[in-house]
Amino acid sequence: MDDLDIILEEDEIESLDIVRREIVYKYAYLNDDDRYVLCWDHARYMNHSFSPNVVSTVYEIEFASRDILPGEQITCDYASLGIDEPFECEPEEGTSSTVVMPDDYLHRYKEWDELAREAFKRLNQVDQPLRHLIRPEFVDRVNAIAEGRAELDSFITLYEDE
């Protein structure tokens, strides 16, 4: 999430012409308030993988979960985005899954938490040129986790109230 991202209500999207509406639905994601977020930057081009190289956190930031090679796509697991309907995917090497389901987060959150824990261990060991974009309300918590002074909040906490 970035201050330049556009946040839209569904009725705003539905009032758009068909071309713009399709673009919003294709590239935006639903946030915790059921509003659509259209990223202003290249985040909108992130693709899905069942073995992603980026992991989301409850702190509205994502981390590389492993080294990303030059020319390699940036990928996340779309199940972590809180989808409402099944999402068909191309088959991937190393997995038999081809559909992201709306309740996948119930089955995958421990895996994502572990990826995030490992990424936090490297946070202070690797240059972080975008660190200044961490939201002020999360900075102390993110630093405490990276320094081993606090435990990571589980990804499942984003969905506990649903």
VMD Tcl script that builds the backbone (N, CA, C; Angstrom):
set m [mol new atoms 486]
animate dup $m
set s [atomselect $m all]
$s set {name element resname resid chain x y z} {
  {N N MET 1 A 0.855 -1.186 0.000}
  {CA C MET 1 A 0.000 0.000 0.000}
  {C C MET 1 A 0.888 1.232 0.000}
  {N N ASP 2 A 0.537 2.189 -0.802}
  {CA C ASP 2 A 1.313 3.414 -0.929}
  {C C ASP 2 A 0.343 4.583 -0.960}
  {N N ASP 3 A 0.792 5.733 -0.484}
  {CA C ASP 3 A -0.070 6.911 -0.445}
  {C C ASP 3 A -0.557 7.350 -1.824}
  {N N LEU 4 A 0.122 6.945 -2.883}
  {CA C LEU 4 A -0.291 7.321 -4.231}
  {C C LEU 4 A -1.245 6.311 -4.868}
  {N N ASP 5 A -1.463 5.168 -4.205}
  {CA C ASP 5 A -2.417 4.194 -4.719}
  {C C ASP 5 A -3.815 4.807 -4.718}
  {N N ILE 6 A -4.647 4.371 -5.636}
  {CA C ILE 6 A -6.015 4.859 -5.738}
  {C C ILE 6 A -6.935 3.843 -5.052}
  {N N ILE 7 A -7.756 4.323 -4.139}
  {CA C ILE 7 A -8.695 3.463 -3.426}
  {C C ILE 7 A -10.099 3.766 -3.937}
  {N N LEU 8 A -10.785 2.720 -4.393}
  {CA C LEU 8 A -12.091 2.881 -5.024}
  {C C LEU 8 A -13.143 1.995 -4.361}
  {N N GLU 9 A -14.331 2.539 -4.224}
  {CA C GLU 9 A -15.492 1.762 -3.801}
  {C C GLU 9 A -16.041 1.052 -5.042}
  {N N GLU 10 A -16.737 -0.046 -4.824}
  {CA C GLU 10 A -17.256 -0.792 -5.969}
  {C C GLU 10 A -18.225 0.038 -6.811}
  {N N ASP 11 A -19.041 0.878 -6.186}
  {CA C ASP 11 A -19.976 1.691 -6.971}
  {C C ASP 11 A -19.238 2.698 -7.866}
  {N N GLU 12 A -18.064 3.161 -7.407}
  {CA C GLU 12 A -17.254 4.047 -8.251}
  {C C GLU 12 A -16.749 3.301 -9.483}
  {N N ILE 13 A -16.322 2.069 -9.260}
  {CA C ILE 13 A -15.808 1.253 -10.362}
  {C C ILE 13 A -16.929 0.962 -11.354}
  {N N GLU 14 A -18.088 0.599 -10.837}
  {CA C GLU 14 A -19.214 0.266 -11.705}
  {C C GLU 14 A -19.684 1.466 -12.523}
  {N N SER 15 A -19.400 2.674 -12.056}
  {CA C SER 15 A -19.811 3.873 -12.800}
  {C C SER 15 A -18.843 4.218 -13.933}
  {N N LEU 16 A -17.699 3.541 -13.987}
  {CA C LEU 16 A -16.707 3.795 -15.033}
  {C C LEU 16 A -17.141 3.181 -16.355}
  {N N ASP 17 A -16.573 3.665 -17.454}
  {CA C ASP 17 A -16.821 3.030 -18.742}
  {C C ASP 17 A -16.204 1.632 -18.708}
  {N N ILE 18 A -16.631 0.789 -19.600}
  {CA C ILE 18 A -16.255 -0.630 -19.598}
  {C C ILE 18 A -14.745 -0.845 -19.644}
  {N N VAL 19 A -14.023 -0.059 -20.416}
  {CA C VAL 19 A -12.573 -0.233 -20.550}
  {C C VAL 19 A -11.886 0.023 -19.204}
  {N N ARG 20 A -12.197 1.147 -18.584}
  {CA C ARG 20 A -11.578 1.469 -17.292}
  {C C ARG 20 A -12.007 0.482 -16.212}
  {N N ARG 21 A -13.268 0.103 -16.234}
  {CA C ARG 21 A -13.777 -0.846 -15.234}
  {C C ARG 21 A -13.005 -2.170 -15.320}
  {N N GLU 22 A -12.805 -2.667 -16.527}
  {CA C GLU 22 A -12.070 -3.926 -16.701}
  {C C GLU 22 A -10.630 -3.796 -16.216}
  {N N ILE 23 A -10.007 -2.647 -16.460}
  {CA C ILE 23 A -8.632 -2.430 -16.003}
  {C C ILE 23 A -8.577 -2.448 -14.481}
  {N N VAL 24 A -9.514 -1.765 -13.834}
  {CA C VAL 24 A -9.525 -1.741 -12.363}
  {C C VAL 24 A -9.711 -3.145 -11.822}
  {N N TYR 25 A -10.698 -3.879 -12.336}
  {CA C TYR 25 A -10.930 -5.230 -11.828}
  {C C TYR 25 A -9.763 -6.170 -12.118}
  {N N LYS 26 A -9.053 -5.935 -13.192}
  {CA C LYS 26 A -7.908 -6.793 -13.523}
  {C C LYS 26 A -6.707 -6.502 -12.626}
  {N N TYR 27 A -6.416 -5.206 -12.376}
  {CA C TYR 27 A -5.177 -4.845 -11.704}
  {C C TYR 27 A -5.324 -4.449 -10.235}
  {N N ALA 28 A -6.529 -4.204 -9.777}
  {CA C ALA 28 A -6.716 -3.790 -8.380}
  {C C ALA 28 A -6.871 -5.015 -7.485}
  {N N TYR 29 A -6.700 -4.794 -6.206}
  {CA C TYR 29 A -6.961 -5.855 -5.230}
  {C C TYR 29 A -7.878 -5.304 -4.151}
  {N N LEU 30 A -8.570 -6.205 -3.463}
  {CA C LEU 30 A -9.460 -5.816 -2.374}
  {C C LEU 30 A -8.659 -5.690 -1.088}
  {N N ASN 31 A -8.839 -4.580 -0.390}
  {CA C ASN 31 A -8.155 -4.423 0.897}
  {C C ASN 31 A -9.044 -4.937 2.026}
  {N N ASP 32 A -8.590 -4.769 3.269}
  {CA C ASP 32 A -9.333 -5.278 4.421}
  {C C ASP 32 A -10.689 -4.604 4.608}
  {N N ASP 33 A -10.881 -3.434 4.006}
  {CA C ASP 33 A -12.147 -2.698 4.110}
  {C C ASP 33 A -13.058 -2.946 2.914}
  {N N ASP 34 A -12.751 -3.990 2.125}
  {CA C ASP 34 A -13.514 -4.324 0.923}
  {C C ASP 34 A -13.560 -3.174 -0.082}
  {N N ARG 35 A -12.475 -2.429 -0.136}
  {CA C ARG 35 A -12.323 -1.378 -1.141}
  {C C ARG 35 A -11.218 -1.816 -2.090}
  {N N TYR 36 A -11.318 -1.384 -3.329}
  {CA C TYR 36 A -10.349 -1.782 -4.338}
  {C C TYR 36 A -9.170 -0.821 -4.334}
  {N N VAL 37 A -7.970 -1.381 -4.369}
  {CA C VAL 37 A -6.747 -0.588 -4.397}
  {C C VAL 37 A -6.089 -0.799 -5.755}
  {N N LEU 38 A -5.948 0.296 -6.482}
  {CA C LEU 38 A -5.257 0.265 -7.770}
  {C C LEU 38 A -3.885 0.880 -7.550}
  {N N CYS 39 A -2.868 0.065 -7.634}
  {CA C CYS 39 A -1.502 0.521 -7.377}
  {C C CYS 39 A -1.045 1.464 -8.475}
  {N N TRP 40 A -0.385 2.505 -8.088}
  {CA C TRP 40 A 0.122 3.493 -9.044}
  {C C TRP 40 A 1.448 3.029 -9.636}
  {N N ASP 41 A 2.131 2.124 -8.943}
  {CA C ASP 41 A 3.463 1.706 -9.378}
  {C C ASP 41 A 3.404 0.331 -10.040}
  {N N HIS 42 A 4.522 -0.304 -10.150}
  {CA C HIS 42 A 4.597 -1.589 -10.847}
  {C C HIS 42 A 4.024 -2.762 -10.055}
  {N N ALA 43 A 3.580 -2.544 -8.838}
  {CA C ALA 43 A 2.993 -3.624 -8.048}
  {C C ALA 43 A 1.804 -4.250 -8.765}
  {N N ARG 44 A 1.140 -3.485 -9.597}
  {CA C ARG 44 A -0.027 -4.029 -10.294}
  {C C ARG 44 A 0.362 -5.120 -11.292}
  {N N TYR 45 A 1.632 -5.231 -11.602}
  {CA C TYR 45 A 2.076 -6.253 -12.543}
  {C C TYR 45 A 2.585 -7.517 -11.857}
  {N N MET 46 A 2.484 -7.576 -10.545}
  {CA C MET 46 A 2.909 -8.769 -9.824}
  {C C MET 46 A 2.027 -9.937 -10.253}
  {N N ASN 47 A 2.615 -11.081 -10.445}
  {CA C ASN 47 A 1.890 -12.262 -10.882}
  {C C ASN 47 A 1.786 -13.282 -9.762}
  {N N HIS 48 A 0.902 -14.249 -9.978}
  {CA C HIS 48 A 0.671 -15.306 -8.995}
  {C C HIS 48 A 1.659 -16.457 -9.165}
  {N N SER 49 A 1.980 -17.059 -8.038}
  {CA C SER 49 A 2.701 -18.330 -8.036}
  {C C SER 49 A 2.334 -19.077 -6.754}
  {N N PHE 50 A 2.249 -20.411 -6.852}
  {CA C PHE 50 A 2.064 -21.208 -5.646}
  {C C PHE 50 A 3.385 -21.348 -4.893}
  {N N SER 51 A 4.481 -20.939 -5.536}
  {CA C SER 51 A 5.800 -20.879 -4.899}
  {C C SER 51 A 6.339 -19.456 -5.097}
  {N N PRO 52 A 5.730 -18.480 -4.435}
  {CA C PRO 52 A 6.065 -17.079 -4.705}
  {C C PRO 52 A 7.455 -16.696 -4.232}
  {N N ASN 53 A 7.993 -15.636 -4.843}
  {CA C ASN 53 A 9.279 -15.117 -4.386}
  {C C ASN 53 A 9.098 -13.861 -3.528}
  {N N VAL 54 A 7.835 -13.496 -3.274}
  {CA C VAL 54 A 7.499 -12.380 -2.395}
  {C C VAL 54 A 6.447 -12.862 -1.411}
  {N N VAL 55 A 6.585 -12.426 -0.164}
  {CA C VAL 55 A 5.613 -12.801 0.864}
  {C C VAL 55 A 5.008 -11.538 1.467}
  {N N SER 56 A 3.700 -11.555 1.650}
  {CA C SER 56 A 2.990 -10.443 2.277}
  {C C SER 56 A 3.081 -10.560 3.790}
  {N N THR 57 A 2.867 -9.436 4.454}
  {CA C THR 57 A 2.844 -9.412 5.916}
  {C C THR 57 A 1.636 -8.621 6.387}
  {N N VAL 58 A 1.353 -8.671 7.664}
  {CA C VAL 58 A 0.240 -7.901 8.226}
  {C C VAL 58 A 0.609 -6.428 8.369}
  {N N TYR 59 A 1.831 -6.066 8.041}
  {CA C TYR 59 A 2.324 -4.693 8.218}
  {C C TYR 59 A 2.247 -3.879 6.926}
  {N N GLU 60 A 1.448 -4.372 5.976}
  {CA C GLU 60 A 1.234 -3.700 4.690}
  {C C GLU 60 A 2.527 -3.510 3.901}
  {N N ILE 61 A 3.424 -4.470 4.056}
  {CA C ILE 61 A 4.656 -4.509 3.267}
  {C C ILE 61 A 4.877 -5.946 2.806}
  {N N GLU 62 A 5.601 -6.077 1.738}
  {CA C GLU 62 A 5.992 -7.391 1.251}
  {C C GLU 62 A 7.505 -7.470 1.229}
  {N N PHE 63 A 8.002 -8.692 1.389}
  {CA C PHE 63 A 9.434 -8.943 1.360}
  {C C PHE 63 A 9.746 -10.013 0.327}
  {N N ALA 64 A 10.930 -9.936 -0.244}
  {CA C ALA 64 A 11.406 -11.051 -1.056}
  {C C ALA 64 A 11.567 -12.243 -0.117}
  {N N SER 65 A 11.001 -13.364 -0.487}
  {CA C SER 65 A 11.100 -14.560 0.353}
  {C C SER 65 A 12.309 -15.414 -0.033}
  {N N ARG 66 A 12.965 -15.023 -1.110}
  {CA C ARG 66 A 14.196 -15.672 -1.561}
  {C C ARG 66 A 14.854 -14.723 -2.546}
  {N N ASP 67 A 16.059 -15.054 -2.965}
  {CA C ASP 67 A 16.715 -14.234 -3.978}
  {C C ASP 67 A 15.886 -14.256 -5.267}
  {N N ILE 68 A 15.758 -13.103 -5.884}
  {CA C ILE 68 A 15.032 -12.976 -7.145}
  {C C ILE 68 A 16.064 -12.663 -8.221}
  {N N LEU 69 A 16.136 -13.525 -9.198}
  {CA C LEU 69 A 17.155 -13.410 -10.229}
  {C C LEU 69 A 16.808 -12.330 -11.250}
  {N N PRO 70 A 17.808 -11.728 -11.881}
  {CA C PRO 70 A 17.533 -10.746 -12.932}
  {C C PRO 70 A 16.646 -11.351 -14.013}
  {N N GLY 71 A 15.603 -10.620 -14.395}
  {CA C GLY 71 A 14.687 -11.089 -15.419}
  {C C GLY 71 A 13.571 -11.980 -14.903}
  {N N GLU 72 A 13.655 -12.407 -13.653}
  {CA C GLU 72 A 12.623 -13.271 -13.076}
  {C C GLU 72 A 11.401 -12.432 -12.709}
  {N N GLN 73 A 10.211 -12.994 -12.911}
  {CA C GLN 73 A 8.985 -12.304 -12.520}
  {C C GLN 73 A 8.915 -12.160 -11.003}
  {N N ILE 74 A 8.271 -11.085 -10.555}
  {CA C ILE 74 A 7.977 -10.907 -9.136}
  {C C ILE 74 A 6.611 -11.565 -8.919}
  {N N THR 75 A 6.534 -12.491 -7.968}
  {CA C THR 75 A 5.291 -13.238 -7.769}
  {C C THR 75 A 4.884 -13.278 -6.306}
  {N N CYS 76 A 3.575 -13.327 -6.105}
  {CA C CYS 76 A 3.009 -13.531 -4.775}
  {C C CYS 76 A 1.963 -14.634 -4.903}
  {N N ASP 77 A 1.461 -15.080 -3.787}
  {CA C ASP 77 A 0.386 -16.060 -3.798}
  {C C ASP 77 A -0.924 -15.280 -3.738}
  {N N TYR 78 A -1.713 -15.322 -4.798}
  {CA C TYR 78 A -2.951 -14.551 -4.853}
  {C C TYR 78 A -3.907 -14.915 -3.711}
  {N N ALA 79 A -3.767 -16.103 -3.155}
  {CA C ALA 79 A -4.636 -16.477 -2.036}
  {C C ALA 79 A -4.450 -15.535 -0.852}
  {N N SER 80 A -3.280 -14.924 -0.740}
  {CA C SER 80 A -3.020 -13.996 0.371}
  {C C SER 80 A -3.705 -12.648 0.162}
  {N N LEU 81 A -4.293 -12.426 -1.006}
  {CA C LEU 81 A -4.924 -11.146 -1.308}
  {C C LEU 81 A -6.392 -11.100 -0.909}
  {N N GLY 82 A -6.920 -12.197 -0.392}
  {CA C GLY 82 A -8.310 -12.199 0.033}
  {C C GLY 82 A -9.285 -12.233 -1.124}
  {N N ILE 83 A -9.075 -13.134 -2.065}
  {CA C ILE 83 A -9.954 -13.220 -3.228}
  {C C ILE 83 A -11.341 -13.719 -2.813}
  {N N ASP 84 A -12.345 -13.349 -3.603}
  {CA C ASP 84 A -13.731 -13.728 -3.311}
  {C C ASP 84 A -14.197 -14.938 -4.103}
  {N N GLU 85 A -13.550 -15.193 -5.220}
  {CA C GLU 85 A -13.961 -16.275 -6.105}
  {C C GLU 85 A -12.738 -17.099 -6.491}
  {N N PRO 86 A -12.939 -18.370 -6.844}
  {CA C PRO 86 A -11.799 -19.179 -7.305}
  {C C PRO 86 A -11.102 -18.504 -8.482}
  {N N PHE 87 A -9.792 -18.698 -8.549}
  {CA C PHE 87 A -8.973 -18.075 -9.588}
  {C C PHE 87 A -8.190 -19.174 -10.278}
  {N N GLU 88 A -8.447 -19.371 -11.571}
  {CA C GLU 88 A -7.763 -20.400 -12.353}
  {C C GLU 88 A -6.342 -19.946 -12.678}
  {N N CYS 89 A -5.391 -20.867 -12.551}
  {CA C CYS 89 A -3.982 -20.554 -12.801}
  {C C CYS 89 A -3.390 -21.523 -13.812}
  {N N GLU 90 A -2.346 -21.068 -14.444}
  {CA C GLU 90 A -1.582 -21.945 -15.325}
  {C C GLU 90 A -0.848 -22.962 -14.452}
  {N N PRO 91 A -0.690 -24.194 -14.924}
  {CA C PRO 91 A 0.090 -25.174 -14.165}
  {C C PRO 91 A 1.535 -24.697 -13.970}
  {N N GLU 92 A 2.081 -24.973 -12.814}
  {CA C GLU 92 A 3.460 -24.595 -12.501}
  {C C GLU 92 A 4.275 -25.839 -12.199}
  {N N GLU 93 A 5.527 -25.760 -12.551}
  {CA C GLU 93 A 6.434 -26.847 -12.217}
  {C C GLU 93 A 6.526 -26.958 -10.693}
  {N N GLY 94 A 6.448 -28.173 -10.179}
  {CA C GLY 94 A 6.600 -28.396 -8.744}
  {C C GLY 94 A 5.307 -28.360 -7.954}
  {N N THR 95 A 4.170 -28.133 -8.617}
  {CA C THR 95 A 2.898 -28.143 -7.903}
  {C C THR 95 A 1.806 -28.687 -8.810}
  {N N SER 96 A 0.831 -29.325 -8.204}
  {CA C SER 96 A -0.305 -29.820 -8.976}
  {C C SER 96 A -1.489 -28.864 -8.880}
  {N N SER 97 A -1.367 -27.812 -8.083}
  {CA C SER 97 A -2.449 -26.849 -7.909}
  {C C SER 97 A -2.627 -26.002 -9.166}
  {N N THR 98 A -3.883 -25.764 -9.531}
  {CA C THR 98 A -4.177 -24.891 -10.669}
  {C C THR 98 A -5.299 -23.897 -10.342}
  {N N VAL 99 A -5.800 -23.919 -9.101}
  {CA C VAL 99 A -6.872 -23.011 -8.710}
  {C C VAL 99 A -6.555 -22.412 -7.343}
  {N N VAL 100 A -6.674 -21.089 -7.243}
  {CA C VAL 100 A -6.567 -20.400 -5.960}
  {C C VAL 100 A -7.989 -20.291 -5.432}
  {N N MET 101 A -8.214 -20.752 -4.214}
  {CA C MET 101 A -9.544 -20.741 -3.619}
  {C C MET 101 A -9.664 -19.641 -2.574}
  {N N PRO 102 A -10.878 -19.090 -2.399}
  {CA C PRO 102 A -11.070 -18.012 -1.426}
  {C C PRO 102 A -10.659 -18.359 0.005}
  {N N ASP 103 A -10.716 -19.624 0.382}
  {CA C ASP 103 A -10.352 -19.998 1.757}
  {C C ASP 103 A -8.939 -20.583 1.866}
  {N N ASP 104 A -8.131 -20.442 0.818}
  {CA C ASP 104 A -6.762 -20.984 0.848}
  {C C ASP 104 A -5.934 -20.411 1.991}
  {N N TYR 105 A -6.219 -19.160 2.381}
  {CA C TYR 105 A -5.439 -18.553 3.473}
  {C C TYR 105 A -5.549 -19.368 4.754}
  {N N LEU 106 A -6.685 -20.081 4.948}
  {CA C LEU 106 A -6.848 -20.921 6.142}
  {C C LEU 106 A -5.865 -22.087 6.146}
  {N N HIS 107 A -5.450 -22.506 4.964}
  {CA C HIS 107 A -4.552 -23.654 4.820}
  {C C HIS 107 A -3.101 -23.251 4.574}
  {N N ARG 108 A -2.879 -21.994 4.156}
  {CA C ARG 108 A -1.546 -21.576 3.740}
  {C C ARG 108 A -0.879 -20.563 4.673}
  {N N TYR 109 A -1.632 -19.985 5.620}
  {CA C TYR 109 A -1.082 -18.887 6.420}
  {C C TYR 109 A 0.162 -19.288 7.207}
  {N N LYS 110 A 0.251 -20.518 7.692}
  {CA C LYS 110 A 1.447 -20.940 8.440}
  {C C LYS 110 A 2.683 -20.939 7.536}
  {N N GLU 111 A 2.494 -21.361 6.310}
  {CA C GLU 111 A 3.577 -21.344 5.317}
  {C C GLU 111 A 4.028 -19.904 5.052}
  {N N TRP 112 A 3.062 -18.986 4.877}
  {CA C TRP 112 A 3.391 -17.578 4.642}
  {C C TRP 112 A 4.062 -16.958 5.856}
  {N N ASP 113 A 3.577 -17.309 7.061}
  {CA C ASP 113 A 4.207 -16.802 8.286}
  {C C ASP 113 A 5.665 -17.225 8.358}
  {N N GLU 114 A 5.942 -18.472 7.986}
  {CA C GLU 114 A 7.321 -18.955 8.035}
  {C C GLU 114 A 8.195 -18.234 7.003}
  {N N LEU 115 A 7.665 -18.023 5.818}
  {CA C LEU 115 A 8.409 -17.260 4.804}
  {C C LEU 115 A 8.704 -15.847 5.310}
  {N N ALA 116 A 7.720 -15.221 5.946}
  {CA C ALA 116 A 7.912 -13.867 6.477}
  {C C ALA 116 A 8.937 -13.868 7.612}
  {N N ARG 117 A 8.887 -14.866 8.502}
  {CA C ARG 117 A 9.888 -14.957 9.589}
  {C C ARG 117 A 11.300 -15.001 9.027}
  {N N GLU 118 A 11.491 -15.815 8.013}
  {CA C GLU 118 A 12.815 -15.940 7.393}
  {C C GLU 118 A 13.225 -14.631 6.725}
  {N N ALA 119 A 12.289 -13.970 6.067}
  {CA C ALA 119 A 12.600 -12.690 5.416}
  {C C ALA 119 A 12.972 -11.631 6.454}
  {N N PHE 120 A 12.277 -11.611 7.574}
  {CA C PHE 120 A 12.585 -10.638 8.629}
  {C C PHE 120 A 13.997 -10.833 9.174}
  {N N LYS 121 A 14.471 -12.079 9.209}
  {CA C LYS 121 A 15.824 -12.346 9.698}
  {C C LYS 121 A 16.882 -11.653 8.839}
  {N N ARG 122 A 16.573 -11.459 7.564}
  {CA C ARG 122 A 17.531 -10.848 6.630}
  {C C ARG 122 A 17.288 -9.351 6.413}
  {N N LEU 123 A 16.245 -8.818 7.032}
  {CA C LEU 123 A 15.861 -7.425 6.773}
  {C C LEU 123 A 16.998 -6.447 7.025}
  {N N ASN 124 A 17.727 -6.617 8.102}
  {CA C ASN 124 A 18.808 -5.684 8.431}
  {C C ASN 124 A 20.146 -6.079 7.822}
  {N N GLN 125 A 20.166 -7.175 7.067}
  {CA C GLN 125 A 21.404 -7.632 6.443}
  {C C GLN 125 A 21.499 -7.235 4.969}
  {N N VAL 126 A 20.378 -6.768 4.418}
  {CA C VAL 126 A 20.311 -6.434 3.006}
  {C C VAL 126 A 19.844 -4.983 2.880}
  {N N ASP 127 A 20.462 -4.236 1.974}
  {CA C ASP 127 A 20.056 -2.854 1.756}
  {C C ASP 127 A 18.557 -2.796 1.454}
  {N N GLN 128 A 17.858 -1.866 2.091}
  {CA C GLN 128 A 16.414 -1.720 1.927}
  {C C GLN 128 A 16.093 -0.314 1.422}
  {N N PRO 129 A 16.246 -0.064 0.132}
  {CA C PRO 129 A 16.047 1.295 -0.396}
  {C C PRO 129 A 14.615 1.817 -0.265}
  {N N LEU 130 A 13.653 0.935 -0.027}
  {CA C LEU 130 A 12.265 1.369 0.122}
  {C C LEU 130 A 11.800 1.354 1.581}
  {N N ARG 131 A 12.722 1.161 2.491}
  {CA C ARG 131 A 12.368 1.076 3.913}
  {C C ARG 131 A 11.618 2.314 4.394}
  {N N HIS 132 A 11.918 3.457 3.834}
  {CA C HIS 132 A 11.246 4.695 4.248}
  {C C HIS 132 A 9.751 4.689 3.924}
  {N N LEU 133 A 9.299 3.740 3.115}
  {CA C LEU 133 A 7.890 3.658 2.757}
  {C C LEU 133 A 7.065 2.832 3.748}
  {N N ILE 134 A 7.722 2.232 4.730}
  {CA C ILE 134 A 6.964 1.500 5.756}
  {C C ILE 134 A 6.101 2.511 6.492}
  {N N ARG 135 A 4.836 2.191 6.644}
  {CA C ARG 135 A 3.909 3.099 7.315}
  {C C ARG 135 A 4.389 3.378 8.738}
  {N N PRO 136 A 4.308 4.629 9.165}
  {CA C PRO 136 A 4.802 5.018 10.496}
  {C C PRO 136 A 4.246 4.157 11.631}
  {N N GLU 137 A 3.002 3.752 11.533}
  {CA C GLU 137 A 2.401 2.942 12.608}
  {C C GLU 137 A 3.002 1.543 12.712}
  {N N PHE 138 A 3.758 1.115 11.695}
  {CA C PHE 138 A 4.356 -0.216 11.713}
  {C C PHE 138 A 5.873 -0.204 11.914}
  {N N VAL 139 A 6.512 0.935 11.822}
  {CA C VAL 139 A 7.976 1.007 11.842}
  {C C VAL 139 A 8.565 0.358 13.088}
  {N N ASP 140 A 8.093 0.726 14.285}
  {CA C ASP 140 A 8.654 0.168 15.511}
  {C C ASP 140 A 8.471 -1.339 15.586}
  {N N ARG 141 A 7.300 -1.814 15.178}
  {CA C ARG 141 A 7.024 -3.252 15.221}
  {C C ARG 141 A 7.926 -3.995 14.227}
  {N N VAL 142 A 8.038 -3.482 13.015}
  {CA C VAL 142 A 8.880 -4.111 11.994}
  {C C VAL 142 A 10.330 -4.162 12.470}
  {N N ASN 143 A 10.827 -3.074 13.030}
  {CA C ASN 143 A 12.201 -3.053 13.539}
  {C C ASN 143 A 12.388 -4.043 14.685}
  {N N ALA 144 A 11.420 -4.116 15.584}
  {CA C ALA 144 A 11.527 -5.041 16.718}
  {C C ALA 144 A 11.566 -6.493 16.238}
  {N N ILE 145 A 10.770 -6.822 15.244}
  {CA C ILE 145 A 10.770 -8.188 14.710}
  {C C ILE 145 A 12.099 -8.476 14.014}
  {N N ALA 146 A 12.572 -7.532 13.213}
  {CA C ALA 146 A 13.838 -7.712 12.494}
  {C C ALA 146 A 15.011 -7.871 13.457}
  {N N GLU 147 A 14.933 -7.225 14.601}
  {CA C GLU 147 A 16.001 -7.299 15.612}
  {C C GLU 147 A 15.807 -8.454 16.585}
  {N N GLY 148 A 14.741 -9.235 16.420}
  {CA C GLY 148 A 14.498 -10.382 17.289}
  {C C GLY 148 A 13.908 -10.023 18.642}
  {N N ARG 149 A 13.409 -8.818 18.807}
  {CA C ARG 149 A 12.831 -8.380 20.078}
  {C C ARG 149 A 11.329 -8.623 20.153}
  {N N ALA 150 A 10.709 -9.012 19.052}
  {CA C ALA 150 A 9.263 -9.248 19.016}
  {C C ALA 150 A 8.960 -10.380 18.041}
  {N N GLU 151 A 7.835 -11.011 18.255}
  {CA C GLU 151 A 7.382 -12.085 17.380}
  {C C GLU 151 A 6.547 -11.512 16.234}
  {N N LEU 152 A 6.604 -12.163 15.119}
  {CA C LEU 152 A 5.808 -11.811 13.956}
  {C C LEU 152 A 4.331 -12.038 14.250}
  {N N ASP 153 A 3.486 -11.088 13.869}
  {CA C ASP 153 A 2.041 -11.293 13.946}
  {C C ASP 153 A 1.637 -12.168 12.768}
  {N N SER 154 A 0.838 -13.187 13.037}
  {CA C SER 154 A 0.455 -14.142 12.011}
  {C C SER 154 A -0.421 -13.512 10.938}
  {N N PHE 155 A -0.239 -13.986 9.735}
  {CA C PHE 155 A -1.038 -13.544 8.602}
  {C C PHE 155 A -2.522 -13.809 8.832}
  {N N ILE 156 A -2.852 -14.846 9.586}
  {CA C ILE 156 A -4.255 -15.214 9.817}
  {C C ILE 156 A -5.000 -14.108 10.554}
  {N N THR 157 A -4.302 -13.232 11.270}
  {CA C THR 157 A -4.971 -12.154 11.999}
  {C C THR 157 A -5.702 -11.195 11.058}
  {N N LEU 158 A -5.319 -11.157 9.793}
  {CA C LEU 158 A -6.023 -10.312 8.833}
  {C C LEU 158 A -7.432 -10.825 8.567}
  {N N TYR 159 A -7.681 -12.102 8.831}
  {CA C TYR 159 A -8.955 -12.730 8.471}
  {C C TYR 159 A -9.754 -13.183 9.685}
  {N N GLU 160 A -9.254 -13.004 10.883}
  {CA C GLU 160 A -9.933 -13.522 12.066}
  {C C GLU 160 A -11.331 -12.951 12.259}
  {N N ASP 161 A -11.574 -11.736 11.836}
  {CA C ASP 161 A -12.875 -11.108 12.069}
  {C C ASP 161 A -13.913 -11.448 11.020}
  {N N GLU 162 A -13.497 -12.136 9.960}
  {CA C GLU 162 A -14.449 -12.425 8.872}
  {C C GLU 162 A -15.330 -13.609 9.213}
}
mol reanalyze $m
mol bondsrecalc $m
mol representation Tube
mol addrep $m
